Amino acid sequence: MQYRRLGRSGLQVSELSLGSWVTYHNQVDVSAAKDMLAAAFDAGVNFFDNAEIYANGRSESIMGEALRQLGLPRLDVVVSTKFFWGLDRAKPGERPRINGQDTLNRKYLHQAIDGALQRLQLDFVDLVFCHRPDPHTPIEETVWAFHDLITRGKLLYWGTSEWSAQEIRAAWEIADKHHLHKPVMEQPQYHLFHRRRVEEEYARLYEDIGLGLTTWSPLASGLPPAGVQMVLDARVPKADLASIRSMGTGAAPLDPAVQRAFEAEYGIPILLSYGATEFGGPVSAMTLDLHQQWGQSKFGSVGRALPGAQLRVIDAETGAVLPAGQEGILEVVSPRIGPQWIRTADIALIDEDGFLFHRGRADGAIMRGGFKLLPETIERALLLHPAISAAAATGIADHRLGQVPVVAVQIKPDAQAPTAEQLEAHLREHVPATHIPVAWRFVDSLPRTPSYKVDRPALRQLFASS
């Protein structure tokens, strides 16, 4: 692990930090947080990031209890939090918490730090970020408040998050004029599609005031499958991705041809993962270590089962567990859900080395970007229209999204045929925008199999020119 000084301060922090946004409380309890913190600390991470708003304070409580149980030397740990949004935000119709949310006034900050220290079980916190700028509180008031809190020993360094360069410079100049503790660091959004602030707007601040940054995900990044194609289509320069060592993707299948094209163009391995809402998140993933060990021999795999997860492939007819290398229906045990096996609608195989390969869907679902659309959802909504006697939806290939929905409809003999625009307006009243077809066909009768089921291959042929 490499370490860097935070701005012009003497504090050294690890280049990588472990944060708690989204996961703590919602997916990660004290036990799991303890394991993560210990693994990160053993790898050299000394910077652990949090915020008052994360899980409404429970994220801080989980991290605090995990740190207490680990008993890590306080000198070797740098803990941060952030203030602005407030806790227990007023709901519509409730009395507003006018001095307790969306603010950086002195009263709020003095109470916020006491609450954070209690939840984190610390005597002081190392870093505090102003989570957003407050246009209603004079910057001078916020600067003096942080100076007072540092003087009282409640925190060591303060900074900003998502402030403009003008606001940061104003705060620094006020502190400099009155010989107060100056803002040391900023935590901005910084990734492939959000670069201007870090690379252009803040450029003078690095030299003028020694601004330090703690940015989001600069080395390992992730994109939805559609985003991978968008990067290729946009011809993003290789230099713009030079710092990224791996690119994760999931939520929907990625065309192998797109994966090969991206890796050939940028030299960045794409690490596939597999998960679903019913699992509470991913259950398998290709890691950088696995990619480096197995290389192209496992191309297209969504990796091995994650710790605590179990995977097996069964015969759709008999339910018997199939041996390695045979395709069938995937079943999963997710540690976030419980010990029971969850049957999926995914066709998959697990090879002799334990790598999972996703082969498609058994339920005919349309995978539009990261959204799973069931044809029957669209069909049921269309049958609510008084002029429709039958409807069939399917997916066709799309260059960017993977698949998009299309629909064929059969009109009742005595009804006036609606237009495609009228049917689309009807659908929008019943289904999300992701389910709206990109093409329509009006037919005398839907293509059907001898058993009178909709013939899906023949249905797709109706849209061959689309």
N, C-alpha and C positions, 0 to 999 in steps of 0.2 A: 504494500500500500504506500502510495506517495502522499505527502502532506504539503499544504500550502498555507501561507499566512493569510488571514482574513483581512483583506484591504491593507491598510497601513498599520493595523493593530499588531501586537506581538503574539496573538492567539493563532495556533496552528490547528487546522482541521483536515481531516482525510478528504481526498479528492472525491470519494464517493460517500454519500450519507445514506442512512436508512430512515425513511419517512413512514408516516402512519395514515396518510390521507386515504379515504375510501375503505381501506381494509380493516383497520382496528375497530373493534366492536361489531361491525357488520359481518365480518368473516373471521376475524382473529380475536381469540380470547387471551387471557393472561398467560396461559400455558404456552400457546403457540407464539405469542409475542416474546416470551422469555427465550424460547428456542431460537427465534430469529435474531434477537438482540445478541445472544451469546455467539451465534455463528458469525454475525457481522463483526462483533468485537474481536473474535479470534482471527478474523481475516484482516484486522487492522483498522476497521471503521471506528472512529471515535465521535462522529457527529450524528446525532439522532434528532430528527425534525418532527415537530408537532404543531398544533394550533388549537386555540380555544374552541373554535367552531367545529373541529373535526368530531363527528358523532356527538355534537352538543356537549363537549367536555369529557365524554367517556373515553375518548382516545387518549387523552392525557392521563386519566386514571389508570387505564390498562398499562400504558408505558411506565408510569410511576411505580405501580405495584411490581411489574416485571423487573425493573431496575433494582427495586428494594430487595427482591428475592435473590437476584443475581449477586448483589453485594459488590458491584464493580467499583474500583477506586474512583472516588469523585474527581480527582485530578485528571484522570484519564478519559473522562466522558464530557462531551460538549452537548448540552441539551438546549434546543430552541423551541419557542412557541410564538404565536402570532395573535394580535388583538385588532379588532375593529367591529366584527359582526355582532358580537355579544352572545350570551347564552339565553335559552328559553325565549326565543323571539316571539313577540306578540302575534297571535293569529288574527285574521280579518275579523273585525268586530270587537276585539279585545282592546283594553286600554293600552295605548302604545308605551313602550319602555323608552321614553324620549332621551334619557341620559344613559341608556344601557345597550343600545344597538346602533350600528352604522355610524360610529363616532370614535374620535380620538381625543375627547375632552379629558381634562385632568381628573375629574371625579371618576369617570369610567375606568381610566387606566390604573388608578390607585387601587380600585376594587378588583379589577381584572387580574393584576399581578398576584394579589393575595389568594384569589381563587385558584389560579394556575399552580402556585407553589403548594397549595394544599393537595390538589389532585395529583401533582407530580411527586409529592412527598419529598420536596427539596427545600433547602434553606435559601437558595438563590437559583435563578435560571441563568444560563450563560448568554443566550442571545434572545432578543425579542424583536420581532418584525412588526411594523405597522402594516396590517394585512392589505389595506387599501388606503388611498388618500382620503381625507375628510374635508370636503369643500366648505363645510359649515363651521369648523373650528379653526381659529387662526393657527398657522404653523408654529408661531412663536409659543403658543400655549402648550402644544404637543412637545416641542423641544424642551421647554422648561420642566414639563412633567417627567420626561425620561431622565433628564439630568437629576431631578430630585430622587427618582427611584434608584438610580445608580448610586447616588450619594448615600442613600439609606441601606445599600447592600442587597437590594432585592434582585438586581440583575447586573450583568457585567458590561454588555455591549448592546446597542440598539441599532436598528436599521429599518428598511422599508421593503415593501413588496408591491410591485405594479404601480410605482409612482413614476411620474414623468421626470425627465432630466431637470426641468425647471423647478419642480417641487423639491427634488433632492438637493439641488444647489441652494435653494432658498433656505432649507432647514440647516444645511451645513454653514451657510454664511451667518445665520442668526446665532448658532452655537459658537462660531468663531468670534463674533463680535462681543459676545457676553462671557467668553471663556467658559463655555459649557461643554459637556460631553457631546461629541459630534456623532452623527450617524455614520456607521462604519460599512454597512453592507446593504445590498438590495437583492431581493429574490424575484427575478423576472421569469416570465414564460419565455422559453428559448428552444425552438426546434426548427425543423426544415421549413415549415410554413409560417414561422413567426420569428423573424431574424432582425428586422429593422431596428427595433429598440436597442437591443444589445450591441449590434454591430455599428449602428450609425448614431442613434440619439444619445446613447451614453458615452460615446467615444471620448469626448473631452473630459468627462468626469474621472476616468481612470487615472489620467495624468494630473489633472488639476486638484482633485481632492482625495485621490487614492481609493476610489470606490471599489469595494470587493463585491463579488457576485456569488450567490449560491443558486445555480440554475437548475431547471428541470430536465432530466434525462439527456445529457449531451453525448453519452457514449453508446448506450444501447437504446434503440428506438423501436417503435412499432407502428404499423399501418394496417387498416383493414385491407382485404384483398383488392377491393376496387382502388384503393390508394396506391398500391404497388403499380397497377397499370397506369394510373394518372401520372406518377413520377416518370415512367417511361415515355408516355405521350408528351409530357411537358419538356422532355429532354433536359432534365435538371443536370447542371454541370457536375462532373465527378468531384470536383474540389469542394462543392457544397456539402457532400456527404463524407468527406475524407475522415472525419473524427469518429464515424459510426463503425463499430466492429461487428454488429449483428443487427438484424431487423426481424422482429417478431410479428407474426400475423396469425389470425384465427377468426372465429365467428362465422366463417363460411369457407367453402373449398377455394383453393387457389389453383388456377389453371397451371399445370406443370410447365407449359410453354412460356407463360409469363414469369414463373419463378426462374427458369433457366435464363431468360433474356435479362432479367434484373441482375442476377448474380454474375452473368458474363459482362454486363455493362459496368457495374460498380464494384465488383469484387467483394461484395458484402453478402455473407450467407443469410438466407431467409430461414428462420426457425419457426416451423409450423406448430400449432397447438390444437387441442381438441377439448371442447367443453360444451356445456349447455346450461340454460337457466335452471333446469330441473336437477342439475348436479351442484348448483351453487357456485359455478365457476369451472375452470379447466380441470381435467383429470389426467391429461397426458400432454407432454410437450417435448419438443426437440430442443435440447440445450446446446450451448456453444461447445461444451466439453464433448457431448455425444457427437456433434457434427465434426469436430476435429478428429475424433477417434475413428468414426465410421465413414466419414466422407460421403462420396457419391453413391456408395453401396446401399445407402438407406434413403436415397432421394425420394421425396414425396411422402415420407413417413411423418406422422404427427407425434413421433417420439415414443418414449416409454411412459408407463404409468407414473404419476407423481406420487411422492410419499403419502402413504395411507390409502391411496386409491387402488382398486382392483379392476381388471379388465378380463373379459372372456367373450368368445364367439360361440353362438349356439346355432343349431339347425332350426330353421323357421318352422318346420313341420313337427318335429319330434321334441324339440327343446333340449336335445342332447348337446353336451359341450363338444365342440369340434377341435381336432388337433391343430397344431401350428401349421400355418400356410393355407388353410381352407377358409373360403369365404362363407359368411353367415351373418346373423343378426348380432350386433354388439350389445352386451350387457355390462353394466358399470356398478361398482360400489364406490360411493363418494364419501369421504370422511366428514364432509360438512353436513351430510344428510342423515346418515345412519348406516347400519350394517347390512341392510337389505339390498339385494340386487335390483337394479333399475333397468328394465328393458327399453332399448332405444328403437328408433325406426331407421337406424343407420346400418348399411351393409359394410362390413369391414373384415379384415383378416389380421391376425397377429402372427408374425414370423417366428422362426425358431430362436431368435435373439431377443424376443419380447417387444419388438417394435410394432406399433399399430399403424395400419394403412387404411384410410377411409376410402371406400369404393363407391359410395353413392347413397341414395335414399330408397327405402322400401315403401314409403308412403306417398311418393310422387310430389313431395314438397318442392316448392320453387324457392331457390336460394338467391334472393335479390340482395346483392351486397352482403350485409350482415344480418338481413332479415329473412326469417323462415316463413313463407306464405303457403298455407294449405289451400289447394284448389277448391275444396268444398266450402271454405269460408266465402270465397268470391261467388261460387255458384249459388249458395243458399241466399246470399244477398240479392242476386239478380232475379231469383225466382219470386222475390217479393214484389217485383214489378208486374203490374196487371197484364202486360202484353207478352210476357216471356213464358213459353211453355217448357223450355229446356235450355240448359246452359252448361258449358264445359270449359274449364280453364286448364291451361298447361303453361310450361315455361319454355322459352326459346333462348338461345345463346345471345349474350350481349358482350360486346368488347370490353366494357369497363366493369359492369356489375356482375358478370358471370351469367345470370339469368334474369329475365324480366317476364312478367305475366302477359298472356294473350288469352282471348276468350272468343268462343264461337257460341252464337245464340240462335235459338229456334223460336220463331214468332207464332203465337196462337192464330189459327186460321181466320178467326173473325175479328182480329185486333188490327189496329193501325200500327204499322211498324215504327218504333221510335228511332231516332237518329243515334249515332254513337255518342254524340255530345250529350243527349238526354240521358242515355244509360250511364254515362260517366257521372253526371250530376246526381243520378239516383244512387249510384254506388258510394259516392262521397258522403252520403247521409248514413251509411251503414258500416263502412270499413275504413281503415286508415289509408292515408295517401299512398303508402308503399304498395297497396294491393290494387291500385288502379291499372288496368291493362294498357299496354302501349299500342295494341292493335286489336281490331275487332273483325269478325267474319259473321255475316248473316247467312244462315243455311236453311235449306228446306228440312233437313234432318241431320242430326249429329252422327258422325261415323261411329259404328258400334261393332263389337265382337259378336260371334255366334251366341254367346251367353247374354247378349244385350247390354254389356258394360261398355262404357265409352272407350273407344279404341284410341289410346293416347298417342301412339306413333302416327296413326292416320290423322289425328287432330293436329299434330305438329306439322304435318305435311301441308296442311291448309295455309300455313304461315311461312312456307319455305322461302318465299320472296321477301319476307320481312327481315 
